[in-house]
Amino acid sequence: MAKIVIDPVTRIEGHLRIEAEVSGSSVADAWSSSTMFRGIERILQGRDPRDAWYFTQRLCGVCTTVHSIASIRSVENALGIRIPPNAELIRNLIMGIQNVQDHVIHFYHLHALDWVDITSALKADPARTAELAASLSDWPLNSPTYFKGVQAKLSAFVSRGRLGPFANAYWGHPAYKLPPEANLMATAHYLEALEWQKDVIRIHAILGSKNPHPQTFLVGGMAIAVDPDSQTALNANKLEEIRLLLGKAREFVEKVYIPDLLAVASFYKEWAGIGGGVGNYLCYGEFPADNSGKPEVLWIPRGIILNRDLSRLHPVEQDKITEYVDHSWYEGKPGTALHPWDGETDYKYTGPKPPYEYLNTDEKYSWVKAPRYADLPMEVGPLARCLVAYASGHKEVKPVVDLVLSKLQVGPEALFSTLGRTAARGIETLVIAQKLPQWLDALVANIKGGDLSIHNNEKWDPDTWPAEAKGFGWHEAPRGSLGHWIRIKDQKIANYQAVVPSTWLASPRDAKGQRGPYEAALQGTPLADPKRPLEILRTVHSFDPCLACAVHLLDPTGNETVKVV
């Protein structure tokens, strides 16, 4: 069979290589490989656990907040620390707007160009584009003059031969289906989303002091002062600014993102039967409804779905999570899977050194490990969260899922697909954008009632800690279930491991030969032109890969190259 290679896969974070065997006009088999190595766990050993969150932010330049919260939760879990309600609400606001912004960026700037032919937009009639846009929502920029201006801007790019972010794509590919007017509308919103995301993420600057790499996370709560009478603290003016920004975020999601998503999806309904993947879904749950730390009071519920069976929701037991390295470029005992508390990152590189034509896919071919839950590969991410919430009868998620399915005239089985994965991200964005003001209202009510507490100092002194402790920190990051595991001994970090969403998703084969989600989802993918494998990108991008988070670092020879003190 013919083999094709996409290396690097662009419009992602990090370095991903996809190899696929093609039989006829579809993908027969596929292999996912991260060709970049980095990491943080070894740097953390011997350090104060309360400082870990500041280092783990650097796992990735995109996923900074998510590693902060997972790290802090791991320490709080190990030491039995409960945080004040105000701190929980501020964390929910920070993480919630992170998801909303990240999902919108993904749809327009990382994934939309798999469905939208930018060059086709040059042929569009701006007046008809305005009619189309107006039929979808009352967004104020839906005018012929506006779309004509966008078209002129795009034409200027093309005439100069400098397409910028629109370069290096498969323009004119036969798999594109949108009419020119829909392409022009989506292109305009692509550009608008660039400005929009820059504004709404200012919430992180208000609550976290900066973005990326926020500064106000803290074991035991948050480090931002709450004081209505102080200009330097979180006061009424700043809370009102947050409210305005949340309104701006929600308006764009409701009037631009969701209408665009439904419009684009209506032309690609066959993708409701493509890209299903492993059929098992894991969600740690997210957004605590109180400060008890109990999974039953999470707004997004915790659970597992097996074999696409929505009639039964299984509990999550984190001690069933393990990692294999049989097909990863590390040394390790073949067939042995380690729990993250016992995991190691000091393996030596044993694979081929680039450049190479093809990977040795029968042996080791990726820097990513192979996480498994009860020895099964699991998909994580917006689709997993959406399915778990849907199966649990979530009062805010289920009606939106049913509405989207009815508009697209497909059944729940369509969710197990590339299209379902993309739709689930939009559904989640909408329900979170609508939920965020409620968390802000609760915070304002607490402050008005005189509750200004933001941090629990009870166990801040290491002398109060046990001699040994271990903890699990979880978070539902935009890309999926994120876990940080910590072992503390004599007040220092003895071991630290992070299993991130793209580790689950970009997983190579395990000891049993089970494919990871990317690999499984690509099987059977139709290819209109194997020399321009646009369809492979559609499914891979639907997961929103982040390979910078997914891999670990050591010098290939095992030598120390730098010491961080």
PENOR-V624212 format. One line per field, one symbol per residue. burial: 1 if it has 24 or more other C-alpha atoms within 12 Angstrom, else 0. A space follows every 10 residues. Layout:
burial->???
This chain:
burial->0011111011 1111111111 1100011111 1111111111 1111111111 1111111111 0111111111 1111111111 1111111111 1111111111 1111111111 1111111111 1101111111 0111011010 1111011111 1001100000 0000010011 1010111111 1111111111 1111011111 1111111110 1111111111 1111111000 0001110110 1110111111 1111111111 1111110110 1111111111 1111111111 1010100111 1111110101 0011110100 1111111111 1100001111 1011111011 1000000010 1011111111 1111111111 1111111111 1101011101 1101100101 0111111111 1111111111 1111111011 0111011000 0111110011 0000100011 1111111111 1111111110 1111111111 1111111111 1011111111 1111111001 0111111111 1111111111 1111010000 00000
